Amino acid sequence: MSGKLHIYGDNRSGNCLKVRWTAEHLGVPYDWTDVDVLSGSTRAEEFLKINPSGQVPAVILPDGRTLSQSNAIIVYLAGLADSSLLPTDLYERAKVNEWLFWEQYSHEPTIAVRRFQKAFLNKPDDEIDPQLLAKGRRALGQMELALAARDYLVGDGLTVADIALVAYTRVAHEGGFDLSDFPNIRGWIARVERDLRIDQAEAA
């Protein structure tokens, strides 16, 4: 990729960090503009020209085209770099997509949403939908089973599926999820953080 990627994101958002981590892992140069989602910045007219849905992350490619939705962006970057983050085997690539779709449908809407309400909106537990905790634990249970016999979600190494899912799983405790009940997940988080060179103390 000639020129720089421009990423608009909030460093507290796992969806935004996915994009940053993928770019850094692949050596894709980028500029970062911090967008505070709590301040309403994503609804500003200037930002809506970049992403009419008013969500981060959003990127401007070096040729001026824009792209949004975190998983779409990381798949694009992995494909652009012809990286092992996106398997060439069609079945394994489909399994990566399976995890990506599942992450946005069953994982992020429970774990990330409960984290946001508890850690950023400071809602007490009795004001948070109890189904979020139950559904989030079921999602973690599904990952725990999948990781019982393998080190990564697909194949023998890191893929965008791992990047997509580690973003909110590694901070699930901030939403009230006890990861001590999921030893396979904890081992996987450590491997992915090592592969991506994420400081475990880094705020996410």
C-alpha positions in Angstrom: 0.0 0.0 0.0 1.5 3.3 -1.1 0.7 6.2 1.1 -0.9 6.0 4.6 -4.1 4.6 5.9 -6.0 7.1 8.0 -7.9 5.5 10.9 -10.6 7.2 12.9 -11.2 5.5 16.1 -11.6 5.5 19.9 -8.8 3.8 21.8 -11.4 2.5 24.3 -13.2 0.6 21.6 -12.2 -3.0 20.9 -13.6 -2.6 17.4 -11.2 0.3 16.7 -8.3 -1.5 18.3 -8.7 -4.5 16.0 -7.9 -2.2 13.1 -4.9 -0.6 14.8 -3.5 -3.9 15.8 -4.0 -5.4 12.3 -2.3 -2.5 10.7 0.6 -2.6 13.1 1.0 -6.4 12.7 1.1 -6.1 9.0 3.4 -3.0 8.9 0.8 -0.9 7.2 1.6 2.8 7.9 -1.3 4.8 9.3 -2.3 8.0 10.9 -4.8 7.9 13.8 -7.4 10.5 14.6 -9.0 9.9 18.0 -12.8 10.2 18.0 -14.5 10.2 21.4 -17.7 8.3 21.0 -19.0 9.4 24.3 -18.9 13.1 23.3 -21.0 12.7 20.2 -18.1 13.3 17.8 -19.3 10.6 15.5 -22.5 12.6 14.8 -20.6 15.6 13.7 -21.2 16.6 10.1 -17.5 16.3 9.2 -17.3 12.7 10.5 -20.6 11.7 8.9 -19.0 12.6 5.5 -16.5 9.8 6.2 -19.0 7.3 7.6 -22.7 8.2 7.3 -23.6 5.5 9.9 -21.8 7.6 12.5 -19.7 4.8 13.9 -16.0 4.1 14.5 -13.8 2.7 13.3 -13.7 4.2 9.8 -10.8 4.5 7.5 -9.8 6.6 4.6 -7.6 4.6 2.2 -4.6 6.2 0.5 -6.6 6.6 -2.7 -9.3 8.5 -0.8 -11.9 5.8 -0.7 -13.5 5.1 2.7 -14.3 1.9 4.5 -16.1 1.1 7.8 -17.1 -1.9 9.9 -14.1 -3.3 11.9 -14.2 -6.8 10.5 -14.5 -5.6 6.9 -11.5 -3.4 7.4 -9.2 -6.0 9.0 -10.1 -8.5 6.2 -9.3 -5.9 3.6 -5.9 -5.1 5.2 -5.1 -8.8 5.5 -6.0 -9.5 1.9 -4.1 -6.4 0.7 -1.0 -7.6 2.4 -1.4 -11.2 1.2 -1.0 -12.2 4.8 -1.4 -15.5 6.7 -4.0 -13.6 8.7 -6.4 -14.6 5.9 -6.0 -18.3 5.0 -5.8 -19.2 1.3 -7.6 -22.5 1.9 -11.3 -21.9 1.0 -12.6 -23.9 3.9 -10.4 -22.3 6.5 -11.2 -18.9 5.0 -14.9 -19.7 5.4 -14.2 -20.7 9.0 -12.6 -17.3 9.6 -15.7 -15.6 8.2 -17.9 -17.8 10.4 -16.1 -16.5 13.5 -16.2 -12.9 12.2 -20.0 -13.1 11.6 -20.5 -14.8 15.0 -18.4 -12.2 16.8 -20.6 -9.3 15.6 -23.9 -11.2 16.1 -23.4 -13.2 19.4 -20.2 -12.0 21.1 -19.9 -8.2 20.7 -23.6 -7.4 21.4 -23.3 -9.1 24.8 -19.7 -8.8 26.1 -18.9 -5.4 24.6 -22.3 -3.9 25.4 -22.2 -5.0 29.0 -18.7 -3.7 29.3 -19.7 -0.3 27.9 -22.7 0.0 30.2 -20.8 -1.1 33.3 -17.3 0.4 32.8 -18.2 3.6 30.8 -21.8 4.5 31.7 -21.2 3.3 35.3 -24.5 1.5 35.5 -25.0 -0.7 38.5 -25.6 -4.4 37.8 -29.3 -4.2 38.7 -29.8 -1.7 35.9 -28.2 -3.8 33.2 -30.2 -6.4 31.3 -29.4 -9.7 33.1 -29.6 -11.5 29.8 -26.3 -9.8 28.7 -24.4 -11.7 31.3 -26.0 -15.0 30.6 -25.7 -14.7 26.8 -22.1 -13.4 27.2 -21.1 -16.4 29.3 -22.6 -18.7 26.7 -20.5 -17.0 24.0 -17.4 -17.5 26.1 -18.4 -21.1 26.7 -18.5 -21.7 23.0 -15.1 -20.2 22.5 -13.7 -22.2 25.5 -14.9 -25.4 23.8 -13.5 -24.4 20.4 -10.1 -23.7 22.0 -9.9 -27.0 24.0 -8.0 -28.8 21.3 -6.3 -25.9 19.4 -4.2 -22.9 20.1 -6.0 -20.6 17.6 -9.6 -20.3 16.4 -8.7 -21.4 12.8 -5.7 -23.3 11.5 -2.4 -23.4 13.3 -1.7 -19.7 13.6 -3.0 -16.2 14.1 -5.8 -15.1 11.8 -8.2 -12.1 11.7 -10.7 -14.3 13.5 -8.4 -14.2 16.6 -7.8 -10.5 16.3 -11.6 -9.8 16.0 -12.4 -11.9 19.0 -9.5 -11.0 21.3 -10.4 -7.3 21.3 -13.3 -7.5 23.7 -12.6 -10.9 25.2 -9.4 -9.7 26.8 -11.3 -7.0 28.6 -14.5 -9.0 29.3 -13.8 -8.7 33.1 -14.5 -5.0 32.8 -18.1 -6.1 31.9 -18.3 -8.4 34.9 -17.3 -11.6 33.1 -15.0 -13.8 35.2 -12.4 -15.3 32.9 -11.0 -17.5 35.6 -13.8 -19.9 34.6 -12.3 -20.2 31.0 -8.7 -21.4 31.2 -8.5 -22.2 27.4 -9.6 -18.6 26.6 -7.0 -17.1 29.0 -4.2 -19.1 27.4 -5.4 -18.1 23.9 -5.6 -14.4 25.0 -1.9 -14.6 26.1 -0.9 -16.2 22.8 -2.7 -13.6 20.7 -1.4 -10.7 22.8 2.1 -12.1 22.3 1.7 -12.4 18.6 0.3 -8.9 18.2 2.8 -7.5 20.7 0.0 -6.1 22.8 1.1 -4.8 26.2 -1.1 -6.7 28.7 -1.4 -3.5 30.7 -2.5 -1.5 27.7 -5.8 0.2 28.2 -8.4 -1.1 25.7 
